[in-house]
Amino acid sequence: MPTASDLAVDVYDAVKTYRSMRNTIHALRGVSITVRRGEVFGLLGPNGAGKSTLVKILMTVITPTSCQGTMLGKPIGDKPTLAKVGYLPEHHRFPDYLTAKQVLHFFGAMSGVDRATRRKRAPMLLDMVGLSNAGNRTVRQFSKGMRQRLGLAQAMINDPDMLLLDEPTDGVDPEGRRDIRNLLANLRAAGKGILINTHILAELELLCDRAAIIHSGELHKQGTIAELTTFNAAYEIEARPTAATPAPSAEALTADLAHLAGAQLQITTKPTGEVLIRWATTDPADIQPIIDRLRAAAWQVTRVYPYRATLEDAFIKVIEQAKAQENAKRHTPAHSTPTAGGQP
C-alpha cells in the first residue's frame, strides 16, 4: 500500500451537485481516486461523465459540494499548492499576438517563476515539445497540434510535481502523439504524478499505469491496465496440418484435446484447413500439453500468443453495465410504504 508521501493526489468522496429551481444535476457522486508520484493515471468516461469537473475541483476552478483528500500533501483547495501543479485545460486559448516564448514567460510569471528561470526553461521546454524553431512565431501562425504542444510546454514552465492534462493529444498528428508519450514517460521516470483525461483510449493503454472509469458522475472501476483488461483472457494457438504426414480432422482433434481442457477449450476450423485453438487460461504452463499433442498428431504450430481485452473493450463493457444498472433502477417500480396497521 502506498504511503501518504507516495501520493500526488488522494481524493475521496468528491461530490458536485448543481441545483436550480427545476433541476438537480449530479456531476460527481462520491468519486475517489489516488494518483501516485511517478505514475501516469488515466481518467476515462463518456462526455458529461464528470472527468473535467473533477480536474477543475483539483485546480480550484470550481468549488465542490463536498470533497475530502489531498494534493501534493496539502488539502484539496490549498492555493499555494497550485504553484507546484501544471495544468493543461481541454479548450485552452493563448493570445494570438504573443509568440511561443512570450506565452511561456507570461504563464511562468503567473506561476511565480522568476525571470532568470523563465529565460532558462522556455527554450528548453520548446525543444522538448518539438517547437524549438517556432519560439519567435506568434500563436496565430500555429496549427492546432502546435498549440497543443505549446500548451504542454506552458503546463511545465513551473517545473511542477503534478501535471493535470485535459485531452493533451487532441488535434496532434501520430508523430506528435508519440513525442508526447515519450515526454510524459520521461516525466513519470522523474517522479512526477500525471493525471490525464482523454478519449483516445489507445494512447492511454500505451502510457498509463492505472486508470479509472467514470459514468454519470460515478466511479465504476479503478485499477491497473492489466486489472481492467483481464476479462476474456486466453491463450490462442494456430496450427495447420503438414503435407508430409496426414493429420487428423479438426473434429478428431477436438475430441482428442477435449479431455485436456474440457469446456475451456474452443477450436475453430478455418476455410484453409488451419485451426484456431483458444483456451481460457493465463498460465502458459497450461497450454504445453496442447502443443505437445498437436505435434504428436502431425499438426504444425504456426503461432502461440496470449490474448487479453483492450482498454477500449474494458471501457465499453463497464459503460454498458453502468447503463444497464441505470435502466434497471429507472424501471423498478417504487414500493408504497405500509401504514402502522399494515394496510397500504
Secondary structure, DSSP 8 states (H G I E B T S, - for coil): ---GGGEEEEEEEEEEEEE-SS-EEEEEEEEEEEEETTEEEEEE--TTSSHHHHHHHHTTSS--SEEEEEETTEETT-GGGGGGEEEE-TT----TTSBHHHHHHHHHHHTT--HHHHHHHHHHHHHHTT-TT-TTSBGGG--HHHHHHHHHHHHTTT--SEEEEESTTTT--HHHHHHHHHHHHHHHHTT-EEEEE-S-HHHHHHH-SEEEEEETTEEEEEEEHHHHT-TT-EEEEEEEE-SSS----HHHHHHHHHHHHGGGEEEEE-TTS-EEEEE--S-GGGGHHHHHHHHHTTEEEEEEEEE---HHHHHHHHHHHHHHHHHHHHTS-------TTS--
